[in-house]
């Protein structure tokens, strides 16, 4: 049996964080390794918990959140899912030679698929 994918949930808005935690709960292939309410603590929690994936809040701009670049430079194997509830948008970020992203269906199924790295992409963007 494959090891569960380790997830750190770091969404600042409480309701969004609770919705993400509820979506991920009781999934046998996923393990929540922590919850962060302060963005300043994300880096240290990643170092302490060694997650495969971090779920963060996506702000209202069209720009990739700065924290993605910082985290992916330091933790290049990390995947990040950014969720924006007000814009009904979810984006998955990962690093290779470049930082990539793709839009994710903003629904429990879409987020679960992105967490499992099998989300269908509506468009791939190379940043």
C-alpha positions in Angstrom: 0.0 0.0 0.0 1.2 3.4 -0.9 2.0 6.0 1.8 -0.6 8.6 2.3 0.0 12.0 0.7 0.9 14.4 3.6 -0.9 17.7 3.6 -0.5 21.0 5.5 -3.5 23.2 5.4 -2.5 26.9 5.7 -5.6 28.8 4.6 -6.0 32.0 6.6 -9.8 32.5 6.3 -11.2 30.2 8.9 -14.3 29.1 6.8 -12.1 28.2 3.8 -9.7 26.3 6.0 -12.6 24.4 7.6 -14.1 23.6 4.1 -10.7 22.3 2.9 -10.2 20.2 6.0 -13.7 18.7 5.6 -13.0 17.9 2.0 -9.8 16.1 2.8 -11.0 14.3 6.0 -11.6 10.6 5.9 -9.6 10.1 2.7 -7.5 7.0 3.2 -4.8 8.1 0.8 -4.4 11.6 2.5 -3.0 12.6 5.9 -3.4 16.1 7.4 -0.1 16.8 9.1 -1.0 20.2 10.4 -3.0 23.4 10.2 -1.5 26.9 10.0 -3.5 30.1 10.6 -0.6 32.6 10.3 1.2 32.8 6.9 4.5 33.6 8.8 4.4 30.1 10.3 4.1 28.2 7.1 7.8 27.8 6.4 8.6 26.5 9.9 5.6 24.1 9.8 6.7 22.7 6.5 10.2 22.1 7.9 8.6 20.4 11.0 6.0 18.3 9.2 7.5 17.6 5.8 4.2 17.7 3.8 3.9 16.7 0.2 1.4 19.4 -0.4 0.3 22.7 1.2 -3.1 24.3 0.7 -3.1 28.1 0.9 -5.5 31.0 0.3 -5.4 32.7 -3.0 -5.9 36.4 -2.9 -7.9 38.5 -5.4 -5.1 39.4 -7.8 -4.3 37.5 -11.0 -0.7 37.1 -9.8 0.8 34.0 -8.4 1.1 34.5 -4.6 4.7 35.4 -3.6 4.7 32.7 -1.0 4.5 30.1 -3.8 7.8 31.3 -5.2 9.4 31.4 -1.8 8.3 28.0 -0.8 8.9 26.3 -4.1 12.5 27.6 -4.3 13.2 26.3 -0.8 11.1 23.1 -1.1 11.2 22.2 -4.8 9.3 18.8 -4.3 6.4 20.6 -2.6 3.1 21.0 -4.4 0.8 24.0 -3.5 -2.9 24.3 -4.0 -4.2 27.9 -3.8 -7.9 28.3 -3.2 -9.8 31.6 -3.7 -13.4 31.3 -2.4 -14.6 34.8 -3.5 -13.5 34.2 -7.1 -14.4 30.5 -7.2 -10.9 29.6 -8.3 -8.4 27.0 -7.4 -4.9 26.7 -8.8 -2.2 24.0 -8.3 1.4 25.1 -8.3 4.5 22.9 -8.6 8.2 23.5 -9.6 10.4 21.8 -12.1 12.8 23.9 -14.0 10.1 26.6 -13.9 7.1 27.1 -11.7 4.0 25.8 -13.4 0.3 26.1 -12.6 -3.1 24.9 -13.8 -6.6 25.8 -13.0 -8.5 23.3 -10.8 -12.2 22.8 -10.6 -13.3 24.6 -7.4 -15.3 21.8 -5.8 -14.6 19.0 -3.3 -13.9 16.6 -6.2 -11.7 19.0 -8.0 -9.6 19.7 -4.9 -9.3 16.0 -4.1 -8.2 15.3 -7.7 -5.6 18.1 -7.5 -4.3 16.8 -4.2 -4.0 13.4 -5.8 -2.2 15.0 -8.8 -4.8 13.8 -11.3 -6.8 17.0 -11.7 -7.9 17.6 -15.3 -6.4 20.9 -16.5 -8.5 23.5 -18.2 -5.2 25.2 -19.2 -1.6 24.7 -18.4 0.4 27.9 -17.8 4.2 28.0 -17.8 5.2 31.0 -15.7 
